[in-house]
Amino acid sequence: MKKILFLSLFIIAFSCSNKKEIPQVVEIACGQCQFSLDGPAGCDLAVRIGDEAYFVDGFDIDAFGDAHDEHTGFCEVIRKAEVSGIVKKGRFKASAIKLVDALE
């Protein structure tokens, strides 16, 4: 009986801690250049969800082209993307990012 109770509690605890990732459209750009985030020297990918900006873990700023391109680069313009992931410890842990704007 104790084993069943322990197993049930383990399953419930595990399922409650597994936050579901809901795809959403957000602003995406360089955290330092466009969102004025304090961070390490250099440029790092960030998303703005509502009024809050978060550095992104799981994708590099240059994964979508040259970050410093004057027309499409994340250091130069704020773009739109559909993202999936969770905010954890003040950072956005991204599992998917798909640009949805039509910049060229």
Steps between C-alpha positions, in 0.01 A plus 500: 500500500783740583659430162179587317459821699864599438470423128177700474656800674807478275284496185291795620808703596669428169193593295449826692859612453492438124383837370335484160654704226242707316607647165467878499600789276751732667753768413852369445827694471836559663452536873775756542446707181120508477357409842764676718565187706810489715706201411837377394702697246392432146160429355255235616158392374202606710122496486250748637187339639253768597704769675786271610810408300700182558824367358447180300664166571501238226551721191789723392447858381658414162282191444265713286759690297746779569395672822649827372332511159349849482160380369442164669758460777386465859743772611340744256126416501244340727330211321202272571531128564285211611679339792451205730674470833482598864637778717726349762732688736454825309590353158287366214579133437399470133412171337386656169530836325345581163519852355158617383571847363571563134817709523741472211 
